[in-house]
Amino acid sequence: MPTWVKKAIDTWTSVAGVTDGQVFRAVDRADHVRTAALSEKVVWQQLQPYAQAAGVPGIAPHNLRRTCAVEARTLRGQLMAS
């Protein structure tokens, strides 16, 4: 994992008070972090503007997960936390 990604995730988990469970969680209109994970629909909706800008409209979160897994395996990366 790139250092900048780890730093961003560490900052988010600290500010949001996430100590276990899902890392990416819903935030309500009052800016309260919920315990429930983001739904697949929300992730898809957030991804779409970036997919359009990158010229790959219609890409789904699972496509990114699959691509990441293939790249990690190709580069002999570890997919599971130790």
SESELO-255450 format. One record per residue: residue in three letters; x, y, z of N, C-alpha, C, O in turn. Coordinates in nm, 4 decimals. Layout:
<recs>
REC   rest        n.u        n.v        n.w       ca.u       ca.v       ca.w        c.u        c.v        c.w        o.u        o.v        o.w
REC    ALA          X          Y          Z          X          Y          Z          X          Y          Z          X          Y          Z
...
</recs>
This chain:
<recs>
REC   rest        n.u        n.v        n.w       ca.u       ca.v       ca.w        c.u        c.v        c.w        o.u        o.v        o.w
REC    MET     0.0847    -0.1166     0.0000     0.0000     0.0000     0.0000     0.0895     0.1232     0.0000     0.1815     0.1332     0.0813
REC    PRO     0.0635     0.2164    -0.0899     0.1422     0.3397    -0.0910     0.1296     0.4139     0.0427     0.0251     0.4103     0.1076
REC    THR     0.2362     0.4797     0.0813     0.2396     0.5518     0.2086     0.1271     0.6541     0.2187     0.0655     0.6681     0.3243
REC    TRP     0.0996     0.7261     0.1095    -0.0051     0.8291     0.1138    -0.1424     0.7679     0.1377    -0.2276     0.8306     0.2007
REC    VAL    -0.1655     0.6460     0.0883    -0.2939     0.5793     0.1102    -0.3066     0.5393     0.2567    -0.4106     0.5612     0.3189
REC    LYS    -0.1994     0.4800     0.3121    -0.2021     0.4399     0.4533    -0.2240     0.5609     0.5422    -0.3007     0.5545     0.6383
REC    LYS    -0.1569     0.6714     0.5109    -0.1727     0.7933     0.5907    -0.3173     0.8432     0.5855    -0.3733     0.8816     0.6882
REC    ALA    -0.3776     0.8426     0.4668    -0.5166     0.8880     0.4528    -0.6122     0.7976     0.5299    -0.7033     0.8464     0.5968
REC    ILE    -0.5919     0.6668     0.5210    -0.6787     0.5731     0.5934    -0.6588     0.5870     0.7439    -0.7559     0.5857     0.8195
REC    ASP    -0.5341     0.6003     0.7878    -0.5077     0.6192     0.9309    -0.5734     0.7472     0.9825    -0.6297     0.7485     1.0920
REC    THR    -0.5663     0.8544     0.9040    -0.6295     0.9804     0.9435    -0.7804     0.9633     0.9545    -0.8409     1.0050     1.0533
REC    TRP    -0.8418     0.9014     0.8524    -0.9866     0.8793     0.8537    -1.0278     0.7958     0.9741    -1.1207     0.8336     1.0455
REC    THR    -0.9613     0.6835     0.9983    -1.0029     0.5959     1.1081    -0.9865     0.6653     1.2430    -1.0655     0.6426     1.3347
REC    SER    -0.8849     0.7489     1.2554    -0.8645     0.8219     1.3804    -0.9743     0.9263     1.4014    -1.0362     0.9312     1.5077
REC    VAL    -0.9981     1.0086     1.3010    -1.0988     1.1146     1.3111    -1.2390     1.0562     1.3279    -1.3200     1.1091     1.4040
REC    ALA    -1.2672     0.9471     1.2566    -1.4004     0.8864     1.2602    -1.4203     0.7950     1.3807    -1.5318     0.7499     1.4070
REC    GLY    -1.3127     0.7680     1.4537    -1.3245     0.6798     1.5694    -1.3441     0.5336     1.5319    -1.4017     0.4568     1.6089
REC    VAL    -1.2969     0.4951     1.4151    -1.3101     0.3567     1.3689    -1.1966     0.2744     1.4286    -1.0795     0.2982     1.3991
REC    THR    -1.2320     0.1777     1.5128    -1.1307     0.0914     1.5738    -1.1444    -0.0537     1.5307    -1.0510    -0.1324     1.5463
REC    ASP    -1.2612    -0.0899     1.4762    -1.2803    -0.2253     1.4248    -1.3959    -0.2245     1.3255    -1.4681    -0.1255     1.3133
REC    GLY    -1.4122    -0.3334     1.2564    -1.5207    -0.3427     1.1592    -1.4858    -0.2758     1.0279    -1.3689    -0.2646     0.9911
REC    GLN    -1.5884    -0.2317     0.9583    -1.5716    -0.1703     0.8263    -1.4971    -0.0376     0.8374    -1.5222     0.0410     0.9288
REC    VAL    -1.4068    -0.0136     0.7452    -1.3316     0.1119     0.7437    -1.4157     0.2238     0.6833    -1.4241     0.3332     0.7392
REC    PHE    -1.4773     0.1962     0.5699    -1.5542     0.2988     0.4999    -1.7002     0.2879     0.5403    -1.7682     0.1905     0.5080
REC    ARG    -1.7468     0.3889     0.6112    -1.8807     0.3871     0.6696    -1.9619     0.5072     0.6244    -1.9085     0.6084     0.5789
REC    ALA    -2.0904     0.4925     0.6384    -2.1808     0.6021     0.6040    -2.1633     0.7170     0.7028    -2.1327     0.6961     0.8202
REC    VAL    -2.1833     0.8387     0.6524    -2.1819     0.9591     0.7350    -2.3167     1.0266     0.7124    -2.3550     1.0534     0.5985
REC    ASP    -2.3890     1.0542     0.8223    -2.5224     1.1123     0.8056    -2.5146     1.2631     0.7814    -2.4061     1.3213     0.7795
REC    ARG    -2.6301     1.3247     0.7631    -2.6353     1.4681     0.7311    -2.5819     1.5565     0.8435    -2.5448     1.6715     0.8201
REC    ALA    -2.5780     1.5032     0.9644    -2.5234     1.5777     1.0779    -2.3749     1.5470     1.0973    -2.3167     1.5811     1.2003
REC    ASP    -2.3142     1.4825     0.9977    -2.1721     1.4461     1.0001    -2.1360     1.3448     1.1077    -2.0223     1.3423     1.1549
REC    HIS    -2.2317     1.2613     1.1469    -2.2030     1.1531     1.2407    -2.1654     1.0287     1.1614    -2.2354     0.9910     1.0674
REC    VAL    -2.0553     0.9653     1.1992    -2.0131     0.8420     1.1328    -2.0994     0.7284     1.1852    -2.1095     0.7087     1.3063
REC    ARG    -2.1604     0.6549     1.0966    -2.2474     0.5429     1.1325    -2.1647     0.4152     1.1448    -2.0506     0.4105     1.0988
REC    THR    -2.2208     0.3137     1.2056    -2.1490     0.1864     1.2190    -2.1646     0.0995     1.0949    -2.0845     0.0091     1.0716
REC    ALA    -2.2674     0.1268     1.0155    -2.2908     0.0474     0.8949    -2.1913     0.0849     0.7851    -2.1528     0.2009     0.7704
REC    ALA    -2.1515    -0.0152     0.7095    -2.0626     0.0084     0.5959    -2.1380     0.0830     0.4863    -2.2610     0.0824     0.4827
REC    LEU    -2.0634     0.1464     0.3979    -2.1252     0.2071     0.2807    -2.1890     0.0966     0.1984    -2.1331    -0.0122     0.1852
REC    SER    -2.3044     0.1245     0.1438    -2.3706     0.0241     0.0605    -2.3024     0.0171    -0.0761    -2.2324     0.1094    -0.1176
REC    GLU    -2.3248    -0.0942    -0.1438    -2.2690    -0.1104    -0.2786    -2.3193     0.0005    -0.3706    -2.2450     0.0499    -0.4554
REC    LYS    -2.4452     0.0394    -0.3538    -2.5041     0.1446    -0.4374    -2.4326     0.2778    -0.4159    -2.4041     0.3491    -0.5122
REC    VAL    -2.4036     0.3114    -0.2909    -2.3354     0.4378    -0.2605    -2.1951     0.4375    -0.3196    -2.1519     0.5372    -0.3775
REC    VAL    -2.1241     0.3266    -0.3056    -1.9893     0.3174    -0.3631    -1.9974     0.3346    -0.5147    -1.9164     0.4063    -0.5734
REC    TRP    -2.0949     0.2693    -0.5780    -2.1124     0.2803    -0.7229    -2.1392     0.4257    -0.7615    -2.0805     0.4760    -0.8573
REC    GLN    -2.2278     0.4939    -0.6872    -2.2610     0.6334    -0.7177    -2.1396     0.7246    -0.7028    -2.1219     0.8172    -0.7819
REC    GLN    -2.0570     0.6997    -0.6034    -1.9375     0.7809    -0.5825    -1.8332     0.7569    -0.6915    -1.7592     0.8481    -0.7284
REC    LEU    -1.8277     0.6354    -0.7422    -1.7299     0.5979    -0.8436    -1.7610     0.6560    -0.9812    -1.6691     0.6878    -1.0567
REC    GLN    -1.8880     0.6703    -1.0147    -1.9290     0.7052    -1.1505    -1.8683     0.8341    -1.2065    -1.8237     0.8323    -1.3212
REC    PRO    -1.8639     0.9452    -1.1333    -1.8029     1.0661    -1.1917    -1.6553     1.0458    -1.2272    -1.6074     1.0984    -1.3277
REC    TYR    -1.5841     0.9700    -1.1447    -1.4428     0.9439    -1.1716    -1.4267     0.8502    -1.2908    -1.3355     0.8671    -1.3717
REC    ALA    -1.5144     0.7525    -1.3015    -1.5115     0.6605    -1.4155    -1.5387     0.7367    -1.5451    -1.4712     0.7148    -1.6457
REC    GLN    -1.6369     0.8254    -1.5425    -1.6678     0.9074    -1.6606    -1.5462     0.9919    -1.7003    -1.5088     0.9973    -1.8174
REC    ALA    -1.4858     1.0571    -1.6017    -1.3704     1.1432    -1.6285    -1.2518     1.0639    -1.6827    -1.1728     1.1160    -1.7615
REC    ALA    -1.2393     0.9387    -1.6408    -1.1295     0.8529    -1.6862    -1.1612     0.7847    -1.8192    -1.0770     0.7147    -1.8754
REC    GLY    -1.2828     0.8056    -1.8690    -1.3204     0.7465    -1.9963    -1.3620     0.6013    -1.9883    -1.3576     0.5297    -2.0883
REC    VAL    -1.4026     0.5570    -1.8701    -1.4486     0.4181    -1.8523    -1.5856     0.4172    -1.7849    -1.6002     0.3647    -1.6746
REC    PRO    -1.6863     0.4755    -1.8512    -1.8193     0.4795    -1.7904    -1.8742     0.3389    -1.7693    -1.8463     0.2471    -1.8464
REC    GLY    -1.9517     0.3247    -1.6646    -2.0153     0.1960    -1.6377    -1.9318     0.0999    -1.5558    -1.9772    -0.0103    -1.5252
REC    ILE    -1.8109     0.1394    -1.5196    -1.7276     0.0506    -1.4383    -1.7918     0.0357    -1.3003    -1.8521     0.1298    -1.2487
REC    ALA    -1.7789    -0.0803    -1.2426    -1.8393    -0.1083    -1.1120    -1.7304    -0.1300    -1.0075    -1.6173    -0.1637    -1.0425
REC    PRO    -1.7630    -0.1110    -0.8795    -1.6643    -0.1333    -0.7739    -1.5994    -0.2719    -0.7811    -1.4806    -0.2864    -0.7524
REC    HIS    -1.6772    -0.3732    -0.8193    -1.6198    -0.5083    -0.8264    -1.5091    -0.5161    -0.9316    -1.4137    -0.5920    -0.9149
REC    ASN    -1.5207    -0.4391    -1.0391    -1.4148    -0.4361    -1.1402    -1.2838    -0.3881    -1.0789    -1.1769    -0.4411    -1.1094
REC    LEU    -1.2928    -0.2881    -0.9928    -1.1728    -0.2355    -0.9274    -1.1146    -0.3362    -0.8292    -0.9928    -0.3528    -0.8219
REC    ARG    -1.2004    -0.4028    -0.7543    -1.1556    -0.5036    -0.6581    -1.0842    -0.6173    -0.7314    -0.9772    -0.6615    -0.6895
REC    ARG    -1.1439    -0.6638    -0.8405    -1.0859    -0.7737    -0.9179    -0.9517    -0.7316    -0.9775    -0.8550    -0.8075    -0.9718
REC    THR    -0.9451    -0.6114    -1.0344    -0.8207    -0.5622    -1.0931    -0.7123    -0.5498    -0.9874    -0.5973    -0.5860    -1.0122
REC    CYS    -0.7472    -0.4992    -0.8702    -0.6504    -0.4868    -0.7611    -0.5972    -0.6234    -0.7201    -0.4770    -0.6394    -0.6988
REC    ALA    -0.6854    -0.7215    -0.7091    -0.6439    -0.8563    -0.6697    -0.5494    -0.9169    -0.7729    -0.4492    -0.9788    -0.7369
REC    VAL    -0.5809    -0.8993    -0.9007    -0.4946    -0.9529    -1.0071    -0.3585    -0.8849    -1.0037    -0.2556    -0.9519    -1.0127
REC    GLU    -0.3568    -0.7523    -0.9907    -0.2299    -0.6794    -0.9861    -0.1470    -0.7195    -0.8643    -0.0259    -0.7386    -0.8752
REC    ALA    -0.2110    -0.7322    -0.7498    -0.1392    -0.7720    -0.6284    -0.0790    -0.9110    -0.6452     0.0356    -0.9352    -0.6072
REC    ARG    -0.1560    -1.0007    -0.7016    -0.1047    -1.1367    -0.7220     0.0114    -1.1358    -0.8213     0.1118    -1.2039    -0.8004
REC    THR    -0.0022    -1.0591    -0.9286     0.1041    -1.0494    -1.0289     0.2327    -0.9973    -0.9665     0.3419    -1.0446    -0.9980
REC    LEU     0.2188    -0.9000    -0.8783     0.3355    -0.8394    -0.8133     0.3725    -0.9092    -0.6827     0.4566    -0.8612    -0.6068
REC    ARG     0.3080    -1.0237    -0.6579     0.3305    -1.1038    -0.5370     0.2967    -1.0266    -0.4095     0.3595    -1.0446    -0.3052
REC    GLY     0.1969    -0.9412    -0.4207     0.1512    -0.8661    -0.3041     0.0653    -0.9523    -0.2139     0.0163    -1.0574    -0.2550
REC    GLN     0.0476    -0.9082    -0.0930    -0.0331    -0.9805     0.0047    -0.1745    -0.9231     0.0035    -0.1930    -0.8024     0.0191
REC    LEU    -0.2737    -1.0095    -0.0150    -0.4121    -0.9641    -0.0216    -0.4789    -0.9599     0.1148    -0.5733    -0.8834     0.1343
REC    MET    -0.4335    -1.0380     0.2073    -0.4941    -1.0449     0.3399    -0.4038    -0.9752     0.4408    -0.2812    -0.9820     0.4313
REC    ALA    -0.4655    -0.9083     0.5369    -0.3889    -0.8436     0.6433    -0.3256    -0.9503     0.7307    -0.3837    -1.0563     0.7537
REC    SER    -0.2074    -0.9213     0.7784    -0.1402    -1.0188     0.8656    -0.1535    -0.9805     1.0103    -0.1032    -1.0510     1.0978
</recs>
